[in-house]
Amino acid sequence: MSASLDIVKWGSDHWKLFIITSLSFFVDGLIFSISPLIIYSVRSLLPYATYILGLNMVAWTVGSIVLGRLGDVIGRKLTFIIVLAIEVVSIGLLYFLYSSPVMFTLLTSVACFAIGGEFGAAFSAIAELSPPHHRGKAILLSSNFWNLGAVIVALFTLIYQSIVYSPSVQVKYVLFSTFIVLVLTAVARVGFPESPRWLVVRGRVSEAERILKRYSINLSEDLIREYKKVHGISLREALSRYAYRFIILLVITIAIYVTYFIPAFYLPYTPDFPFRQYIPYIVLIANLGSFIGAFMLIPLIDRGRRISTLVSLLGGFVTALIMILSVLIRNTYLFFGSLFWNMVFSQWGWSCLSTLQSELFPTGVRSTVIGFFMSFEGISTAVLTFLEQYLTASICLSVIAALWLAGTLAASSWYLKGLETAKMSIDRLV
């Protein structure tokens, strides 16, 4: 099957998939940014900030596991639609109930449950449908729309703060704008194409054949049987067979995601953070750095995954050290500059990691494994967020730097011993 799908040139179906997943990541970035941006503006929520943000990430963890597994059981397309329905309902209700700490925590956590579970289905679908020479770029640019969503909602916040005096009205404007964008995205997401590779593994061969006929591709009985044998293995068997790559990617996952979420969204809620009054600017600058950083990586990601991953982790570690210095000396300009470049490297690492996660495991368990990775990241971020109220900003950033260092060591090991996946068929990597 790999020989068949991998000779397909990038066409209209690939563009459809790319646009739908990009819009979905855009909305996810919008929704996820709501909590850290709004909490500081709502007096009733501020005392519970670290608890709310921590519980959001616990919900993310649960969603990653549950919906990640669902993506392998019911398919990438139906999982996407379920995620959409959850997001629409939670954000719609939040508009009316945001001032209640209990309801705000519940509804934002429900939204994070949905967001955490979307990665498995989205990355699996892109990896399974994209031609090898474009797979890395497709995942890189599609996931980059998350950063654009976070930038837009931060701009919404700053604009509404400048033209509206009442914080409650500002919050309602932000929520209403987010909801409208979410609803507009819903129409496109329904057209999400199912993965023919997943259909074959699940025994729905006739449906896969209907999709593949558009490319003049026919499936033989031998090809179907061999594909199901390789890609239809159990989760336990997959984790046992690919233990080294799982452990390496797990370390890098925790390093990349925690070091993104804490500086970009949650760091201002440490008790002594010196730049708290700039929360919307922090979200804006951080995600702008990530967004711009993605375009810097385009020439490299499909040439070599191993070197791209190592450079991103090493760059993140160095800039994290500069961030610690900026907080200690309370230099605003140094903080924003180092945050920007730290997020550039964070996006590089996120893109390389997302591509590797999507490439290195069989089709039948791909979404589940990605969900597992995201769940470990979610619980790690939740723990550090809960602890923020007891930590200084410099200690919190020191933990971040240590995670970057751990990720760098894991990336070094992968550079020396790991498999180069750039331009390779995902069917030849398992």
C-alpha positions in Angstrom: 0.0 0.0 0.0 2.9 2.3 0.7 4.1 2.1 -2.9 0.7 3.0 -4.1 -0.1 6.0 -1.8 3.4 7.3 -1.8 3.5 8.0 -5.5 0.4 10.2 -5.3 1.2 13.9 -6.0 0.0 16.6 -3.7 -3.5 17.4 -5.0 -7.0 18.7 -4.1 -7.7 16.1 -1.4 -4.4 16.9 0.3 -5.3 20.6 0.2 -8.7 19.9 1.7 -7.1 17.9 4.6 -4.5 20.6 5.2 -7.1 23.4 5.3 -9.4 21.6 7.6 -6.7 20.5 10.1 -5.2 24.0 9.9 -8.5 25.6 10.7 -9.0 23.1 13.6 -5.6 23.9 15.1 -6.3 27.6 14.6 -9.5 27.3 16.7 -7.7 25.1 19.3 -5.2 27.9 19.8 -8.0 30.4 20.2 -9.8 28.3 22.8 -6.8 27.2 24.8 -5.6 30.8 25.2 -8.9 31.9 26.8 -8.1 30.7 30.3 -4.7 32.4 30.8 -5.9 35.6 29.1 -9.3 35.9 30.9 -8.4 34.8 34.5 -6.3 37.9 35.1 -9.1 40.2 34.1 -11.9 38.6 36.2 -11.5 39.3 39.9 -13.6 36.3 41.0 -11.3 33.9 39.1 -7.8 35.2 40.0 -7.5 33.6 43.4 -8.0 30.2 41.8 -5.7 30.7 38.8 -3.2 27.9 39.3 -6.0 25.5 40.2 -8.0 26.3 37.1 -5.1 26.1 34.8 -3.9 22.9 36.4 -7.3 21.3 36.1 -7.5 22.4 32.4 -4.3 20.3 31.8 -5.6 17.4 33.8 -8.7 17.4 31.4 -6.3 17.7 28.5 -4.6 14.5 29.8 -7.8 12.6 30.0 -8.9 13.8 26.6 -5.6 12.8 25.0 -6.0 9.2 26.2 -9.8 8.8 25.6 -10.1 10.6 22.3 -6.7 9.5 21.1 -7.9 5.9 21.5 -11.2 6.8 19.9 -9.4 8.0 16.8 -8.1 4.5 16.2 -11.5 2.9 17.0 -14.0 5.0 15.2 -11.7 6.8 12.8 -10.0 10.2 12.4 -13.0 11.9 10.7 -15.7 11.0 13.3 -13.3 11.9 16.2 -12.8 15.3 14.6 -16.6 15.9 14.6 -17.0 14.9 18.2 -14.2 17.2 19.2 -16.0 20.0 17.3 -19.3 19.4 19.1 -17.7 19.5 22.5 -15.9 22.8 21.8 -19.0 24.5 20.4 -21.1 23.6 23.4 -18.4 24.5 26.1 -17.5 27.9 24.6 -21.1 28.8 23.9 -22.0 28.1 27.6 -18.9 29.9 28.8 -20.1 33.2 27.4 -22.9 33.2 29.9 -21.2 31.5 32.9 -17.5 32.7 32.8 -17.7 34.7 36.1 -18.4 31.6 38.2 -15.1 29.9 39.2 -16.7 26.5 39.3 -18.4 26.8 35.8 -15.3 28.5 34.3 -13.1 25.7 35.5 -15.6 23.1 34.3 -16.3 24.5 30.8 -12.7 25.4 30.0 -11.6 22.0 31.2 -14.2 20.4 28.9 -12.8 22.4 26.1 -9.2 21.3 26.9 -10.5 17.7 27.1 -11.5 18.1 23.5 -8.4 19.9 22.4 -6.0 17.3 24.0 -7.8 14.5 22.1 -7.7 16.2 18.7 -3.9 15.8 18.1 -4.0 12.0 17.7 -6.6 12.1 14.9 -5.2 15.2 13.2 -1.6 14.2 13.1 -2.5 10.6 12.1 -4.6 11.8 9.2 -2.0 14.2 7.9 0.8 11.6 8.1 -1.3 8.8 6.5 -2.5 10.9 3.6 0.5 13.2 2.8 3.2 12.2 0.2 6.6 11.5 1.9 8.4 14.5 0.5 5.7 16.9 1.9 4.7 15.2 5.1 7.0 17.2 7.4 6.0 20.5 5.9 2.3 19.6 6.0 2.4 18.8 9.7 4.7 21.8 10.4 2.4 24.4 8.7 -0.9 22.9 9.8 0.0 22.7 13.5 1.4 26.2 13.2 -2.1 27.6 12.9 -2.4 26.9 16.6 0.1 29.7 17.2 -1.8 32.0 14.8 -5.0 31.3 16.8 -3.3 32.3 20.1 -1.9 35.4 18.4 -5.4 36.4 17.2 -7.1 35.9 20.6 -4.3 37.9 22.3 -4.9 40.7 19.8 -8.6 40.5 20.4 -7.9 41.0 24.1 -5.5 44.0 23.6 -7.9 45.7 21.1 -10.9 45.3 23.4 -8.9 46.5 26.4 -8.1 49.7 24.5 -11.7 50.5 23.4 -13.8 49.1 26.2 -13.4 50.2 29.8 -15.4 47.4 31.5 -13.4 44.1 32.0 -16.6 42.0 31.9 -17.5 43.5 28.5 -14.0 42.9 27.3 -14.3 39.2 28.3 -17.6 38.8 26.6 -16.2 40.3 23.4 -13.3 37.9 23.4 -15.6 34.9 24.0 -18.1 36.0 21.4 -15.4 36.5 18.8 -13.9 33.0 19.6 -17.3 31.4 19.3 -18.0 33.0 15.9 -14.7 31.7 14.5 -15.4 28.3 16.0 -18.9 28.1 14.3 -17.5 29.2 11.0 -14.9 26.5 11.2 -17.5 23.8 11.8 -18.7 23.8 8.2 -15.3 23.0 6.9 -14.5 20.3 9.5 -17.4 18.1 8.5 -15.7 17.6 5.1 -12.6 16.0 6.8 -11.5 13.0 4.6 -11.0 9.6 6.2 -7.7 7.9 6.0 -7.6 4.9 3.6 -4.8 3.4 5.6 -6.9 3.3 8.7 -9.9 2.0 6.7 -7.8 -1.0 5.5 -6.6 -1.8 9.0 -10.2 -1.8 10.3 -11.3 -4.1 7.5 -13.4 -1.4 5.6 -11.6 -2.2 2.4 -14.5 -1.1 0.1 -14.5 2.4 1.6 -10.7 2.6 1.2 -11.0 1.5 -2.4 -13.5 4.2 -3.2 -11.1 6.8 -1.9 -8.1 5.3 -3.7 -9.8 5.0 -7.0 -9.6 8.8 -7.3 -5.9 8.3 -7.7 -6.3 5.3 -10.0 -5.0 3.0 -7.3 -6.2 -0.6 -6.9 -5.8 -2.8 -3.8 -4.8 -6.4 -4.1 -5.7 -9.1 -1.6 -2.0 -9.7 -0.9 -1.4 -6.0 -0.3 -4.3 -5.7 2.1 -3.3 -8.9 4.0 0.3 -7.7 4.4 -0.7 -4.2 5.5 -3.1 -5.4 8.1 -0.5 -7.8 9.4 2.1 -5.0 9.9 -0.2 -2.2 10.9 -3.0 -4.0 12.7 -0.9 -5.1 15.7 -2.0 -4.4 19.3 -0.9 -1.4 21.4 1.0 -3.6 23.8 2.9 -5.3 20.9 3.6 -1.9 19.3 5.0 -0.4 22.6 7.1 -3.5 23.2 8.5 -3.6 19.6 9.3 0.1 19.5 10.3 0.8 23.1 13.4 2.8 22.3 11.6 5.3 20.0 8.7 5.5 22.5 11.0 6.4 25.4 13.0 8.9 23.4 9.9 10.6 22.0 8.2 10.6 25.5 11.1 12.6 27.0 11.1 15.0 24.0 7.3 15.4 24.2 7.4 16.4 27.9 10.3 18.8 27.2 8.8 20.5 24.2 5.2 20.9 25.4 5.8 21.9 29.0 8.4 24.4 28.0 5.9 25.9 25.6 2.8 26.1 27.8 4.4 27.4 30.9 6.4 30.4 29.4 3.7 31.2 26.8 0.7 31.1 29.0 1.1 30.1 32.7 4.4 31.7 34.0 2.7 35.1 34.9 0.8 33.3 37.6 3.9 32.6 39.7 3.7 34.9 42.8 6.8 37.0 42.1 6.6 37.2 38.3 7.8 40.8 37.5 6.0 41.3 34.2 2.5 40.2 35.1 0.9 43.3 33.8 1.9 42.3 30.2 0.0 38.9 30.1 -1.7 39.6 26.7 1.7 40.7 25.3 3.4 37.6 26.6 0.8 35.4 24.9 1.1 37.5 21.7 5.0 37.6 21.6 5.4 33.9 22.5 3.0 32.6 19.9 4.2 35.1 17.3 7.7 33.7 17.8 6.3 30.2 17.3 4.4 31.2 14.2 7.3 32.9 12.6 9.7 30.1 13.6 7.7 27.6 11.6 8.5 29.3 8.4 12.2 29.3 9.2 12.1 25.5 9.5 10.5 24.8 6.2 13.7 24.3 4.2 15.1 21.8 6.7 12.3 19.6 8.1 11.9 17.4 5.1 15.7 17.1 4.6 16.5 15.7 8.0 14.4 15.1 11.1 17.3 14.1 13.4 19.3 17.3 13.0 16.3 19.5 13.0 15.2 18.0 16.3 18.6 18.3 17.9 19.1 21.9 16.9 15.6 22.9 18.2 16.2 21.4 21.6 19.7 22.8 22.0 18.5 26.3 20.9 15.6 26.1 23.4 18.0 25.2 26.2 20.3 28.2 25.6 17.4 30.7 25.2 15.8 29.3 28.4 18.9 30.2 30.3 18.7 33.8 29.0 15.0 33.9 30.1 16.1 33.0 33.7 18.6 35.9 33.6 16.0 38.3 32.3 13.7 37.5 35.2 16.4 37.8 37.8 17.5 41.2 36.6 13.9 42.2 35.8 14.8 43.4 32.3 11.6 43.5 30.2 13.3 43.8 26.9 15.6 40.9 27.5 12.7 38.8 28.7 10.5 39.4 25.6 13.5 38.9 23.3 14.6 35.6 24.8 10.9 34.5 25.0 10.5 35.2 21.3 13.5 33.2 20.3 12.8 30.4 22.8 9.4 30.0 21.2 11.0 29.9 17.7 13.0 26.9 18.8 9.9 25.5 20.6 8.0 25.5 17.3 10.9 23.8 15.6 10.8 21.1 18.3 7.0 20.8 18.3 7.0 20.4 14.5 9.8 17.8 14.4 8.3 15.9 17.3 4.7 15.9 15.9 6.1 14.5 12.6 8.1 11.8 14.4 5.2 10.8 16.6 3.0 10.4 13.5 5.6 8.5 11.5 7.1 5.9 13.9 4.2 3.8 15.0 1.7 1.5 13.1 -1.5 2.8 11.6 -3.8 0.8 13.9 -2.4 2.4 17.1 -1.0 5.6 15.7 -3.7 7.9 17.2 -3.6 6.1 20.5 0.1 6.4 20.9 0.1 10.1 20.1 -2.7 10.4 22.7 -0.4 8.7 25.2 2.4 11.2 24.5 0.0 14.1 24.9 -1.3 12.7 28.2 2.2 12.6 29.7 2.7 16.1 28.6 -0.6 17.2 30.0 -0.1 15.8 33.4 3.5 17.1 33.6 2.3 20.6 32.7 -0.6 20.2 35.3 1.8 19.3 38.1 4.1 22.2 37.4 1.1 24.6 37.2 -0.3 23.4 40.5 3.2 24.0 42.0 3.6 27.5 40.6 1.9 29.1 43.6 4.8 27.8 45.7 7.6 28.6 43.3 9.4 31.8 42.3 9.5 32.7 38.6 13.2 32.0 38.4 12.8 28.5 39.9 10.0 27.7 37.5 12.1 28.8 34.6 15.0 26.7 36.0 12.7 23.6 35.8 11.9 24.6 32.2 15.6 24.9 31.4 16.2 21.4 32.9 13.5 20.0 30.7 15.1 21.6 27.7 18.4 19.9 28.7 16.7 16.5 29.1 15.1 16.9 25.7 18.5 17.8 24.2 20.1 14.7 25.6 17.2 12.6 24.2 17.5 14.3 20.8 21.3 13.7 20.9 20.6 10.0 21.4 18.1 9.9 18.5 20.6 11.8 16.3 23.2 9.1 16.9 21.1 6.0 17.0 17.6 6.9 15.7 16.0 6.3 12.3 16.0 9.1 9.7 12.4 9.4 8.6 12.5 12.4 6.2 11.2 11.4 2.7 10.5 7.9 3.9 7.2 6.1 3.5 5.5 5.7 6.9 4.8 2.1 6.0 8.6 1.4 5.8 9.3 2.9 9.2 7.5 0.1 11.2 
